[in-house]
Amino acid sequence: MKAGDSFKDKPAAGPERSPRGYAIGMFGGLVVSMAVFATLLLGLGRTGHLPPPAFSNSICVDEKLAFMRDHPVADPNLLIVGSSVAWRHVDSSTLSEHAPGVRPLNGAFCGLHANQTLYVANWLLDREPGIRDVVMVVDPIDFSECAVNRDAIFNREDADRYVYADTWPWQYYMRYFAPGSLLRNAASIKTKRTDPQSMDPLRFTPSGAGPLTTSKSRGLFYGAPPPLDPVCFASLKQLATRLDQEGRRFTVVSTPLHPAWKAQVDPDGTLLKSFDSHLLEALSGTDGQYWNVDREWAPSEDGFVDAIHMRWPAAKEFSENLGRRLRWPTLAGPS
């Protein structure tokens, strides 16, 4: 200590915080944060603005899981899989008119690539042993970029417990905590659930289909699809092989496409010929069937919302043709 210095010249040390006090403060802050978050969820729920838990962080995928949880299909024997064209184009009530014993489950989710459809199909086939027939509705966009998109669009174990085990739903809002996404989805979810004119509706039929009932159009909307990806067709091969080994019938159906879009992105038909060829090759060696509806039937241009999606009246016509083509009465026998 230098001459002239004294202890009173040193600044007084601040009060020390004990580890116990720090832990109590942290715990208290956590409790308050959880209470605020729970209050927010309850408020959104009361006003109809509560999105589903963010299993995939895709609102249409997460909402479909929530619907499946709340509206289970009893002992389905027909599974529909694929992307949004499978979700929005298959009217189960029309199929059932052709085969009273058919119990369809629409297990399609929006935006899936073929490898992700394989992931979802395997999950549902493992959960639903009564499935005897599988229909996969496809378009060329589904068979691109599989190599760069992960298979698992959600955690299968969590989805299993949420959809099939009726676990406490609030835990998943904490596990998949994404406040920014929650608030963005909260702003639009009520309209998507209730407005029949929504361009991105989240309204479901009893089997889980998502009809487009809007009278609006959004033009062709889609540009040229990315190149076809061999990984996508390898995934289709895996699904066809599994179903063949298990004695379940498998049919791949190519959805109708807007004629103006085909003229724009594939004027000489090279893309669609290659698509057909790859699909048939993937099904070879199995009993899987392929039906190119786009080549045999299509609605008027007014039946399309965009390049690949049909309005519900056109989807019902598509479903009627599908039922007749696939001889649905054969499904009506005993399970």
C-alpha positions in Angstrom: 0.0 0.0 0.0 1.4 3.4 -1.0 2.0 6.1 1.6 -1.1 8.1 2.1 -3.4 5.4 0.9 -6.0 4.1 3.4 -8.7 1.5 3.3 -11.4 4.2 3.3 -10.0 5.4 0.0 -10.9 2.1 -1.7 -14.4 1.7 -3.2 -16.7 -0.5 -1.2 -17.3 -3.9 -2.7 -20.9 -4.6 -3.8 -23.0 -7.2 -2.0 -22.1 -10.7 -3.0 -24.9 -12.8 -4.5 -25.0 -16.3 -3.2 -25.3 -19.3 -5.6 -28.6 -20.1 -3.9 -30.0 -16.6 -4.6 -28.9 -16.8 -8.2 -30.6 -20.1 -8.7 -33.8 -18.8 -7.1 -33.8 -15.8 -9.4 -33.2 -18.0 -12.5 -36.0 -20.3 -11.4 -38.4 -17.4 -10.7 -37.6 -15.9 -14.1 -38.3 -19.3 -15.8 -41.6 -19.7 -14.0 -42.7 -16.2 -15.0 -41.7 -16.8 -18.6 -43.6 -20.0 -18.7 -46.7 -18.4 -17.2 -46.6 -15.6 -19.8 -46.2 -18.2 -22.6 -49.0 -20.3 -21.3 -51.2 -17.2 -21.0 -50.4 -16.4 -24.6 -51.3 -19.9 -25.8 -54.6 -19.9 -23.9 -55.5 -16.5 -25.3 -54.8 -17.6 -28.8 -56.8 -20.7 -28.3 -59.8 -18.8 -27.0 -59.9 -16.6 -30.1 -59.2 -19.4 -32.6 -55.8 -18.1 -33.5 -53.7 -20.9 -31.9 -51.5 -22.7 -34.4 -50.6 -26.3 -33.8 -47.3 -27.3 -32.2 -44.4 -26.7 -34.6 -43.3 -30.3 -35.2 -42.1 -29.4 -38.7 -42.3 -25.6 -38.7 -44.5 -26.0 -41.8 -48.0 -24.8 -40.8 -49.8 -27.1 -43.2 -47.9 -30.2 -42.1 -48.3 -29.3 -38.4 -52.0 -28.6 -38.9 -52.5 -31.9 -40.6 -50.9 -33.7 -37.7 -53.3 -31.8 -35.3 -56.2 -32.9 -37.5 -55.2 -36.5 -37.5 -54.9 -36.4 -33.7 -58.4 -34.9 -33.2 -60.2 -36.8 -36.0 -58.8 -40.4 -36.3 -60.0 -42.6 -39.1 -61.3 -45.9 -37.6 -59.4 -48.9 -39.1 -58.6 -47.5 -42.5 -57.9 -49.9 -45.4 -56.9 -47.4 -48.0 -54.0 -45.0 -47.6 -53.5 -41.9 -49.8 -49.9 -40.5 -49.8 -48.0 -37.9 -51.6 -47.6 -34.1 -51.6 -50.3 -31.4 -51.8 -51.7 -32.9 -55.0 -52.6 -36.0 -53.1 -53.9 -34.0 -50.2 -56.1 -31.7 -52.2 -57.2 -33.9 -55.1 -58.7 -37.1 -53.6 -62.3 -36.9 -52.3 -62.8 -40.0 -50.1 -66.6 -39.7 -50.2 -66.5 -40.0 -54.0 -64.3 -43.1 -53.7 -66.6 -44.6 -51.1 -69.6 -44.3 -53.4 -67.9 -46.8 -55.7 -66.9 -49.1 -52.9 -69.0 -48.9 -49.7 -66.4 -50.9 -47.7 -63.6 -48.5 -48.4 -62.2 -46.6 -45.4 -59.8 -44.1 -46.7 -57.1 -42.3 -44.8 -55.6 -39.3 -46.5 -52.0 -39.3 -45.2 -50.6 -36.8 -47.7 -48.9 -33.6 -46.6 -48.1 -30.4 -48.4 -44.8 -29.8 -50.0 -43.3 -33.3 -49.7 -40.6 -34.6 -52.0 -40.8 -38.3 -52.8 -38.2 -39.3 -50.2 -40.3 -37.5 -47.5 -43.5 -39.3 -48.8 -41.6 -42.6 -48.2 -40.9 -41.4 -44.6 -44.5 -40.6 -43.9 -45.9 -43.7 -45.7 -43.6 -46.0 -43.6 -44.8 -44.3 -40.4 -48.5 -44.7 -41.3 -48.1 -48.2 -42.6 -46.5 -49.2 -39.3 -49.3 -47.6 -37.3 -52.2 -48.8 -39.5 -52.0 -52.6 -40.1 -55.4 -52.7 -41.8 -54.1 -50.8 -44.8 -54.5 -53.1 -47.9 -54.2 -50.5 -50.7 -51.9 -47.5 -51.1 -52.4 -44.8 -53.7 -49.6 -42.2 -54.3 -50.7 -39.1 -56.3 -47.7 -37.4 -57.9 -46.4 -34.6 -60.1 -42.9 -33.9 -61.5 -42.1 -31.3 -58.8 -42.3 -34.1 -56.2 -39.5 -35.9 -57.8 -36.8 -33.2 -57.7 -34.3 -32.2 -55.0 -34.7 -35.3 -52.8 -31.0 -35.5 -52.3 -30.9 -32.1 -50.6 -34.1 -32.4 -48.5 -34.0 -34.5 -45.4 -36.3 -37.5 -45.2 -37.7 -36.8 -41.7 -40.1 -33.9 -42.0 -40.9 -34.4 -38.3 -39.7 -36.4 -35.4 -41.5 -39.7 -35.8 -41.5 -40.6 -32.1 -43.0 -37.3 -31.1 -45.6 -37.4 -33.9 -46.5 -40.9 -32.9 -47.2 -39.9 -29.3 -49.0 -36.8 -30.3 -51.3 -38.3 -33.0 -51.8 -41.8 -31.7 -51.0 -41.8 -27.9 -53.1 -38.7 -27.0 -50.3 -37.2 -25.0 -50.6 -33.8 -23.3 -50.3 -31.4 -26.3 -48.9 -28.3 -24.4 -45.5 -30.0 -23.9 -44.8 -29.8 -27.6 -45.2 -26.0 -27.7 -42.4 -25.9 -25.2 -40.3 -28.6 -26.9 -40.7 -26.9 -30.3 -40.5 -23.4 -29.0 -40.5 -20.9 -31.9 -42.2 -17.7 -30.8 -41.6 -15.9 -34.1 -43.2 -18.6 -36.2 -46.0 -19.0 -33.6 -47.0 -15.3 -33.9 -46.7 -15.3 -37.7 -48.9 -18.3 -38.0 -51.3 -16.9 -35.4 -52.0 -14.0 -37.6 -53.4 -16.1 -40.5 -54.4 -19.5 -39.1 -58.0 -18.6 -38.3 -58.7 -17.4 -41.8 -57.0 -20.5 -43.3 -59.3 -22.7 -41.1 -62.5 -20.9 -41.8 -62.5 -19.0 -45.1 -63.6 -21.1 -48.1 -62.0 -18.6 -50.4 -58.5 -18.9 -48.9 -55.8 -19.8 -51.4 -54.0 -21.8 -48.8 -56.9 -23.3 -46.8 -56.4 -25.6 -43.8 -59.8 -27.1 -43.9 -60.2 -30.9 -43.9 -62.7 -33.6 -44.9 -63.2 -36.5 -42.4 -60.5 -38.6 -44.1 -58.0 -35.8 -44.0 -58.2 -34.3 -47.5 -57.7 -30.6 -47.9 -60.1 -29.3 -50.6 -59.5 -26.1 -52.5 -62.9 -24.5 -52.6 -61.8 -21.1 -53.7 -63.2 -19.5 -56.9 -59.9 -17.5 -57.2 -56.9 -18.3 -59.3 -53.2 -17.5 -58.9 -52.1 -18.0 -62.5 -49.7 -20.8 -63.3 -47.7 -19.8 -60.2 -45.0 -22.5 -60.7 -42.1 -22.1 -63.1 -40.1 -24.9 -64.6 -39.5 -27.7 -62.1 -35.9 -28.6 -61.1 -34.4 -31.6 -62.8 -35.7 -35.0 -61.9 -33.6 -36.6 -59.1 -32.7 -40.3 -59.1 -32.9 -40.3 -55.3 -36.6 -39.6 -55.5 -37.2 -42.6 -57.8 -35.1 -44.8 -55.5 -37.4 -43.8 -52.6 -40.4 -44.8 -54.7 -38.7 -48.1 -55.4 -38.3 -48.7 -51.7 -42.0 -48.0 -51.0 -43.1 -50.2 -53.9 -40.8 -53.1 -52.7 -42.1 -52.9 -49.2 -45.8 -53.0 -50.3 -45.1 -55.8 -52.7 -43.4 -57.9 -50.0 -46.3 -57.2 -47.6 -49.0 -58.1 -50.2 -50.5 -54.6 -50.3 -51.6 -53.2 -53.6 -49.8 -50.0 -54.8 -50.9 -47.6 -57.4 -49.0 -44.4 -58.5 -51.2 -41.8 -60.2 -49.9 -38.8 -62.1 -52.2 -35.9 -61.4 -53.6 -33.7 -64.2 -51.5 -30.7 -65.1 -52.5 -27.3 -66.5 -52.1 -27.4 -70.3 -50.6 -23.9 -70.4 -48.0 -24.9 -67.9 -47.0 -28.0 -69.9 -46.8 -25.9 -73.0 -44.6 -23.4 -71.2 -42.2 -25.7 -69.3 -42.2 -28.8 -71.5 -43.2 -27.8 -75.0 -41.8 -31.0 -76.7 -43.0 -33.3 -73.9 -39.5 -34.5 -73.0 -39.8 -33.9 -69.3 -43.1 -35.8 -68.9 -41.9 -38.7 -71.1 -38.8 -39.0 -68.9 -41.0 -38.7 -65.8 -43.3 -41.6 -67.0 -40.2 -43.7 -67.8 -38.6 -43.2 -64.4 -41.8 -44.0 -62.6 -42.4 -47.2 -64.5 -38.7 -48.2 -63.9 -39.1 -47.6 -60.2 -42.2 -49.9 -60.1 -40.6 -52.6 -62.2 -40.2 -55.9 -60.5 -43.2 -55.3 -58.2 -46.9 -55.5 -58.7 -47.2 -51.7 -58.5 -49.4 -50.0 -61.1 -49.0 -46.7 -62.8 -51.8 -44.6 -64.2 -51.1 -41.4 -66.0 -54.3 -39.5 -65.5 -52.8 -36.4 -67.1 -52.6 -38.2 -70.4 -56.1 -39.6 -70.2 -58.2 -37.0 -68.4 -58.0 -33.4 -67.4 -60.6 -30.8 -66.3 -61.1 -27.5 -68.2 -58.6 -24.8 -67.4 -61.2 -23.3 -65.1 -60.8 -26.4 -62.9 -57.3 -25.4 -62.0 -56.2 -23.0 -59.2 -52.7 -23.0 -60.5 -50.4 -25.2 -62.7 -50.9 -28.3 -60.6 -53.7 -27.9 -58.1 -57.4 -28.4 -59.0 -60.5 -26.9 -57.4 -62.7 -29.3 -55.4 -65.4 -29.9 -58.1 -62.6 -30.9 -60.5 -61.0 -33.0 -57.7 -64.3 -34.8 -57.2 -64.3 -35.7 -60.9 -60.7 -36.8 -60.7 -61.7 -39.0 -57.7 -64.6 -40.5 -59.6 -62.3 -41.4 -62.5 -59.8 -42.8 -60.0 -62.3 -45.0 -58.4 -63.5 -46.4 -61.7 -60.0 -47.0 -63.0 -58.8 -48.8 -59.9 -61.8 -51.1 -59.5 -62.5 -50.0 -55.9 -65.2 -52.6 -55.3 -62.4 -55.2 -54.9 -61.6 -53.3 -51.7 -65.0 -53.9 -50.1 -64.3 -57.5 -49.1 -63.3 -58.5 -45.6 -60.2 -57.0 -44.2 
